[in-house]
């Protein structure tokens, strides 16, 4: 029986390896075929490369077979590699860095990321680089041990996960996505208002809550900020707050006392803490999650286990910042705090002490004061008011709910539910494992606290994900995912303690103080099953897999013709966007000149409306143009999706009919109606009905540049014969 149990994992590993190597060979063949006329349609260079890769794959598969069924035969090779590692010295760490960065450098910062888009080669490169990193992290006579493999998988995954937030760091002046350019404009309003030609006594109101404005807009305190620098800041804000929250969740009071332990234990403790921060980043990036909520959650984590006089103001601050960043987050800090304290409190004869109940209630009330009462007070003082509770209900009722997006659909492949299950399953298994092994013991009230809070967040997230305009990722599951991270933090706390001998202890802390981490159940326990090890690898690697497949270099299309051949693009008139490339640099400069020319000519005839591409004003690519703040694209889209559209749009239509604008800068307007078989079909239809069709009644495209997502519209002399009248009401 034992032999069969050991054979099954090995057999599966061999079969999966064979499938992966075969897939990688097929992908390379698709690239090599069609590059020449030698041996069919190979070029000599690509033929040598392809057949050499096949031979290497066969050799690698033979090694895997030997490792699975006759590992002793590899002892000479293992010994040679171990000796080589020991002789590398400082170069061992250089090699480790190279292995960690290899997949990102190859697929995000070179043209190979455009050519190799299948999962086979990407996954093979990632696995081999991770194994190389694990070997470089090892010491002693063992070439590869479980702990090093787990750490290597975590570090490699974190590097891959951090690549996507940084993918859009470029000086390219035009918008990189549907709303990216105008979002840059939103961030500039709080501290960069002077960048615009706008009446000093007027108010600019971006379509963004103040918390997100603050975090995204801080760089605008620097007057010379460029678009590259702002994108770099936003990229870092897609990494740093996640890591910060992870570090706060997994920071434990005993780390402050680590100086009592041997220095080796101190180094291990700090390194382990940093690694947990990286895992927190990886897990939450599956959302992704907006920075303000991450900062609020980090404050909640800091308040956990702190004295009450410090915890209460911290919780109030966390609640307030969450509420002013997005009204649906108003209750989150209070609920997290109550769950954390109740579920992590020590039990006395299996019961929670009255003081723990009292503290949990006080912490929850502090969060509610910050999330509900303080915004009301500040709103009254500012004369704006705040109605977080009613706002939430009105928001749900104002826009339709598309329940089918919970299931597989064209907007989000597998749908919200399936993707959520994939994202959380490894962590849930680990949490259940901790409970079953009695590493994490909870009584009934503690279980109810956890399940009640998580269920509430799950329901809210699922409903929010079905709102029109949502359902394209898991970002509305933000409070739920952070709640699960807090659960992981509680398990970490319960299993993070070893006792020093009384002689080693300091009487100030007592003879049973806890000093250094002990993770035998996680990293060193020989009884840990092969299946549980697979779960732990998935826990750290699965969040980065989707990111790995999305890695693309943000290159200009100066070398498009060569890349078309390698990427097997047969259309001679194909647009560079088919490979995710930016237009050639000379076309970018020419298009900027064209926009400036049209704007200059239009200014003498009337207003110029930057409905889209407002970052051109923000960063000075187009200068001295009075800003028309209303009718911004994201705001119009939000209104079009709601039931109040008939109240919002009449003023816009009157301005269109009166030809108030001599020029409108927009993304290309189209009129086709789509159904749910298309990505964001309902959103498209709302946009066409309320925005695109009315504009095209009174304006016509003078210039349409699809590769720049840019259209310049000028007034029609007469109403378009294709106009559907009357306009929507």
N, C-alpha and C positions, 0 to 999 in steps of 0.2 A: 504493500500500500504506500509506504514512504517513498519507495523508488518511483512509483507512478506519479505521486504528487510532485516530485522533483523533476520528472521528465516533461510534464505538461508545460511548465513555463519555458523550459529550454526549447521545446518543439515550437511553441508559439513564437519565441524570439527568432528562431531560424526562419520560419515561414514569413514573418513580417520583414525580416532583413532581405530575404529573396525578393519579396514584392517591391520593397523600396528601391533596391538596386536595379531591378528590371524597369521600374517606372523612370528612374533617373536616366538609364540608357536610352529609353524611348524618347525622352524629352531632348536629350542631347542629339539624337539622330534627327529629330524634327528641325533642330537649328542647323545642323551640318548639311542636311540634304537640301539641295538647291543653291549651294554656294559655288558650284562649278560644274564641270563636265567630265571629271575623272572618276572612274569606277561608278558610273551612273551619273548622279548629280552632285558628287562631292568635289570640293577643291582639294588639292593635295594636302594642304595644311590642315583642313578640317577633317579629312579622312584619317590622317595620322592621329589627330586629337581624339576622334571618336573611337577608333579601334583601340587606341591606347587606354582610353577610359574603360572600355569593355573589359580589357585584360586586367586592369586594376580592380574592377568590380568583381571579376571572377576570383582574383586573389584574395580580396577582402571577404568574399563569401566563404571561401575555403578556410580562412582564418576563423570565421565565426563558427563554422561547423566543428573545427578542431577545438575551439574554446568550449563549445557546448558539450562535446562527447568525449574528447580526449585532451583535457586542458594541460596535462603534464608535458605533452609534446611541445608546448609553447614556452616551457620554462627557460630554455636558452635565450629566446628573444626577449622574454620578460626580464631576465637578469641583465641582458645587454642594455635595454632601455633604462633600467633602474640605475646602472652604472653611469650611463650618459647623463641622466638627470642630476646625479650627485656631482658631476664634474662641471655642470653649466654655471654654477655660482649665481652671480647677479643676472646672467642671461636667462636663467630659469624664470624670473619674474617678467623679463621682457617678453619671453615666449608666452607666458600666461596672458599678458595684455594682448598680444597679437591674436591668440586663440579666442579671447573674449570678444574682440572687436571684428574678427574676420567676417562673420555673416553680414553685419551692418555695413562695413566698408565695401564688401563685394556687391551687395544688392541695393544699397541706398546711395552710394557715392561713386559708383562706376556704371558704365553703360550696360554691364552684364545684368543689372537689375531690370533693364528693359527687355533683354533677350531671354533670360531664364525666368519665366513667370509661373511655371508649374510647381507643384508641391514636392515633386520627387527630388530634384537637385537641391532645392532650398533646404528641405528637411535633412538630406544627407550631409550637406555642408554644415548645418547647425549641429547635428549629432556628432560628427567627427571633430568639429572645433570644441564642443563641450567636453568630449572625452580627452582631447588634448589638454584642455584647461585642467581637468581633474587630475591628469597625470602630473602636470607641472605643480599642482598644489600639494601633491603627496610628498612624503618623506620616508626615509628608512628603506627597508628591504621590500616592502609591498609596493607594487606598481600602481595599483588602483584599489582603493577601499571605498566602502559605502558612503562614509561621511564626506569624503572629498568629492565623490560623484554628485551627492546631493547639493553641496555648496557650489560646485561648478555649474550645475543645472540652474541654480538660482541666480548666480551672477550673470551667466550667459543670457538667461531669460530677461533679466533686468536691463541689460544692455540693449537687447532687441526691443523690449518694451519702451525704452526711453527714446528710441529712434523716431517713432512716429510724431511725437510732439515737436521734434526738431526738424521734421521733413520740410516744413514750409518756410524755413528761415532763408530768405532770399531778398534781393533788392529789386526784384521784378515789380514794376509799378502798378500793374493792373491786378484785379481781384483774382485770388486763387480758388475761390469757391463761390457758391451762390450768394452768401452773405458776408464773406470774409472782409471785403473792402469796406462795406458800410459798418461792420462791427469795429473796425479800426477807427472809424469816425466816432462811433459811440464812446470808445475809450478816451478819446481826446477831449471831450467836452468838459470834464471836471477840472482839469489842470491846463488844458491847451486851447481854451476858447479864443485867445488872441491870434490864433492861426487863421481865423476866418474874418471875412469882411461882413460884419453883422452889427446892427445897432446895439450900442453899449447898454441901453436900458431895456433891451428885449431878453427873453429867456430862451435858452436852447434846452430842449427836453429830448434826450436820446431815448430810444426804445430799449432801455436796459436799467435794471435796478442798481441802486447806488453801491451796493457791495461789490458787484462785478465791475462797475465803473471804476471804483477805487483801485482794485487790484490790477485791472488791465491798464488803468490810466496813470499809475505812478510814474512811469518813465517820461510822461509829458511835462513833468516838472523841469526837465532838461530842455531848454529852448531849441537846441540844435538836433533834436531827436530825428533819426531817419527811419524809413519804413523797415530797413533791415534790422535795426536795433530794436524796434517795437516787436517785430516778429520773433526775434531771439528772446526777448523778455516773455512773450506769451508762450513760446516753446518751453522755457524754463518753468513757467507757471503750470505747465502740463506735467511737470516732473516733481519739482521741489515740494509743493504742498502735500503730495501723496506720501513722499518719503518722510516728511515731517510728521504727518499723522501716524504713520507706522512706528516711527521712533517714540512718539508720545504714548501710543497704546502699549508698546512692549517695554517701555522703561519702567523699571521696578525700584522701589525704595532701597532694596538691599544693594543695588549698584553703588549707592553713595558710600557704602561701608566696605567696598571691595578692597580698600587699601589694607585691610586686616589680613587678607588672604595672600598667598604667594603671588609673585608678579605674573607667573604663567597663567594663573587663574584670572587675574585682572585682564590680561590681554585677550584671553578667550571670552570673557564676559563682554568686553567692549566690542569685539569682532562679532560675536553672536548677536548682540543688540543691533549693530549696523545691518547685519544680514536680515534680521526680522523687519527692519524698516524698508529694505528693498522688497521683501515679499509683500508687505502692506501696499507698497506702490503698485506692484504687479497685479495683485488681486483687485484693487479698486480701479485700475485703468481699464478693466473690462467694461466699465460703465460707458464712457468715462464720466467723471464727476466734476462739477464746477468748483473752482478754487475756494470761493467763500464758504461753502459748506464744509470743505476739508479743514479750513482754518477753525471754523466753529467746533468741529468735532475734535480737533487737536486740543482746543482749550478745555473741552469736556474731559478728555483723557488726562490733561494736566491736573484738573480739579479732582480726579479720582484718587482717593487715598490721601488727599491733602487735608490739613486741619480745616474745620468748618468755617472759621473766620476767613480763610482764603478761598475755600471752595465756593461759597455762596456768591461773592462778587464775580468770580470767574464764570460761574454758570449763568449769571444774569447777563454778563457781557457776551457770552457765546450765543444765548438766546436772542439778544438784541441784534447782533451782527447777522445771524441767520435770517431773522425776520425782515430786515431791511435789504437783504440780498435777494430773497424770493419768499413771498408770503406763505407758500406751501411748506417751508422749512420751519415755521414759527414754533411748532411743538417738538421738533426733533431733539434739541439739546436736553430739554426737560425729560423726555422719555428715555433717551440714552442714559442720562445720569441716574434715574431711578432704577433702571434695569441693571446698570453696572454695580451700584452699591448693594442692592438686594441679592443679586446672583453671586457676588463675590464675597459676601459677608461670611464670617465663620459661624458654624453652627454649634449651639450648646444643647447637647442631648437631642440632636436632630432638629432643633428649632432655631428660628431667628430670634435674636434678642430684641427687646423693645427699643433699645437705643438704635439698632440698625433700621428698624421700621421708621423711627423718628428722623434719622438722618436722611434716609431715602426720600421721605416726604418733603423735608426741607430743601433738599437739592432739586427735586422736581419743581417745587414752588418757585425756587430762585430762577430756574430756567423759564418757567411760565411768565414770571414778572418781566424778565428780559425779552421774551419772545412776543408777549401780548401787551403788557401794560406800558413798558417804556416806549415802544413805537407809537402808541396812542398819545402819550404825553408829549413826545417830541413832535408828533404830527400836529397836535393842537397848538403848541408853541410856534410852529412854523406856519400854521394856518392851512395845512394840507390835510390833516387827519390821517387815519390809518384804519383799515378794516380788514385785517388779515383773515378772520374767520369767514366773514361774509364774502370776501373776495374769492376764497377757495371755492365756495358753493357756486358763486356766480360764474366763475371761470369754467367749472364743469358743465354748467347749464348753458353757457353762451355758445359753446362750440360742440359740434356733433362728436359722438364717440364711435370709433371704428373698431368694433370688437374682433373682427377677423384678423387684425394685426397681431393678436396674441398667438396665432397659429402661423404655419409657413405661408409666406406671401411674397409678392414681387418687391415690396418695399424693403423687407428685412429677411431675406432668405428663409431661415428656419422659424422665424417669428420670435416674439418676446419670450414665450414660455419655454420653448425648447432651448433657446440660447441661454436663458437664465439657468435652467437645469444644468446645462453643460458647464456654465461658469462656476456654480456653487457646489456641485456634487463632490469633488475631491475634498473640499473643506468640510462639508457636512459629514462625510465618511470619517474624517480624522476626528471631528468633534464627538461623533458617536463612539468611535474607538476609545477615545479618552474616557467617556462615561462608562463604557463596558469594562474597561480595565481599572475602573475606580481611580483614575488619575484626576477626575473631575467629578466630585460628588455634589449633588443638588437635592434639596428637599422639594416638596410639592410646590410651595410658594415661589421658590427660586425658578423652578421650571416654568411655572405659569407666568412669571415676570418676563422671562426670555421669550417664550412662545407668544405671549400677548403682544409685546412690543414689536417683535419681528412680523407677526401676522398683520398688525395694523399698518406697518410700513410696506409690507408686501401688497396689501389691497390698494393702498394709496398709489403705489408705484404702477401697478397693473392698470388702474383706471387712468392715470395720467398718461400712460403709454398708448392708450387707445384714442386719446384726443387727436383730432385732425391736426396735422403738423408734427405729430410725434410718431413713435413706433419704429424709428429707423435705427435705434440702438438701445442700450440698457441704461441710458443716463437718468431716466426717471425712476430707476430702481436704486437711486443713490442712497437714500436713508436706510433701506433694507441691507444693502451691501456693507455700509459702514457698521450697521448693527451686528452683522456676522463677523466683521473684523474685531469688534469689541468682544464677541464671544471667544474668538481665537486668543485675544489678549488675556481673558480670564483663565483659559486653559494654560497659557504660558505662565501666568502668575502661580498657578497651583503646582506646576511641575518645574519651577525654576529655583528650587531650594535644595541645598545640601548643608549638612551640619558640620561645622568645624569641631574639633575636639575642644573640651573646656579649656585646656591649657593654651589654645590658640586664640581664645575669645577675649574680648575686651570687656571688663566688668561694667563699663558704661552702657553696653548694649545687652549684656546678659550672656549666659553660657550657651544659649541655644540660638544665637543669631544666625542668619542665613547669608552666605557671602557669594558663592559662585554658582553658575548654572550647571545643572546636571540633567542631561537629556539622553539618558541611556535608552529610553523607550523610542527616541526619535532617530538617533544617529549611531548608537553602538550596541544595541541589544541584539544579540545573536538570534534571539527567538522571534524577531520581527519577520513575518512571513514575506515571501516573494511578492504576493499580491498587495500587501500593505506598502511595500517599497514602491511598487508601481503607482499606487495611489499618491504617495508622497512626491514622486517625480512629476506626476500629473499636476499636483498641487502647485508646484513651482514653475512648471514648463507650459502647461496648457494655456494660461493667460497670455503667453507670448506667441503661441502658434499662429493665431489669426494675424497678429502684427507681422510676423515673419513673411506671410504670404502677401501682405500689402506693401512691403518695402519697395519703393521705386525711387530712382534718382530724379531730382528736379532739374533736368538738363534743358538747355536751349536746343532747338531743333536744327543746329548748324550741321550736324552729321546725320541728318534724317535718312538720306538715301542708303547709307551703309546699314543703319539699324533696321530699315525696312526689310532688307534681304535676310538678315539674321533672325528677325522676328517673324519671318514668313508672311509679310504683308504683301499681297499680290496686286492690290489696286495702285496703279502708278500715280493717281491723283489723291491718294489718301492724305488726310489731315494729320499733322503731327500729334494732335490730341489723342489719336487712336493708341499711341504708345505712352500717353501721359506726359508728353514733352511740352515745354514752353515754346512759343513761336521764336524764330531766329532773332538774334539781337538787332539786326538792322531793321527788321519789320517792327520791333518794339519801338525803336526810336522814331521811325516814320509814322507810326500810329499816334504816338504822343504829339508829334508835330501836327498831325491831321486834327486831333481833338482840339489843340490850342487854336488852330486856324478857324475851325467852326465856332468855337466859343467866342473868339474875338469878333467874328462877323455877326454873330447873333446878339451880342451885347448892345449894339446900336439899335436893335429892333424890339427888344423886350427882355424879359427875365430868362435866365438859364437855369433849368431844373436838373440838378444831379440826383435823379431818382436812384441811381446806382453809381458805383465807382466814386464815392465821395472821398476815398483816400487820396485821390488825385489833388483835391483841395487841401486835405490835411497835411500832406507832406510837400506841398509846394510844386507839384508837377504842373498844375494849372494855377495861375496867380491872378489876384485882383478881380475876382469874380464874386459878387455879392451872393451870400449863401441863402438859398430858399430852404428853410429848415423843414417845412411840412412836406408831406407826400413822399416820405422816405420808404424805400421798397419793403423792408421788413415790417414796418408799421402797416403799410397797405395790405400786405399779405395776411397779417394777423386779423385785420378788420374784415378782409374778404372771407376768412374762414369762420367768422362769427355771425351770430344772428342779428347783430346790430349794424351790419353793413349798409342797409338801406338808409340808416340815419347818418352814417359817416360820410358816404361818398357824394351826395348831391353837390356840396361845395366844390369838390374836386372836378366834377363834371361841368360845372359852370365855368371854372377856370379853363378847362379844355375847350369848351365851346367858344369862349371869348378869346382864344388863342393868347392867353396870358404869357405863355412860354414861347419864346422864339426858338428855343432848342431844348430837347429833353434827352438826357443821357441815361440809357437803360441797358439792361441785358436784352438780347433779342426777344421780341414779343412774337408769340405764335398763337394760333387760334384753335388748334385741334382739341377736341374733347376726348378724354381718355377714361377708361374704366379701371377697376381695381386690379386688372391684369398688368397694369403699368406701375412702376415705382412712383409713389406719391401721386397717384391718379386723381384722387379727390382734391388734393391741394392744387394741382394743375387746373382743374375745372373751375375752382373758386377764383383763381387768379385770372383765368381767361374771361370769366363772366364779369367780374367786378373791375378789373384793371386793364388787361390787354385789349379786349374788344372795344371798350369805350375810348381808350387812347387812339386806337387805329381808326376810329370814326372821324377824328379831327386832325390826326397827324399821320405822316407817312415816313417810312425809313429813308433817310438820305444816304446813310452808310450803315452796312451791317457787316461786322467782322466776327464771324463765329469763333475763330480761334482765340479771340480776345474776350469773348462773352460780352460784346459791346455793340450797341446800336445807337445811332444818332438820328433823332426824329425831328422833323420840321413841320410847321403847320400846313394842312391841306387848304387849298383855296375854297373848296366846297366839301361838304360832308361826303365821306367815302360811300360809293354805291354799294359796297359790301357791308355797310354798317347795319347792325341789327337794331332796329328802333321799335319801341322806345327803349331807352337805356334801362338797366336793371333798377328795380325799386324794392 
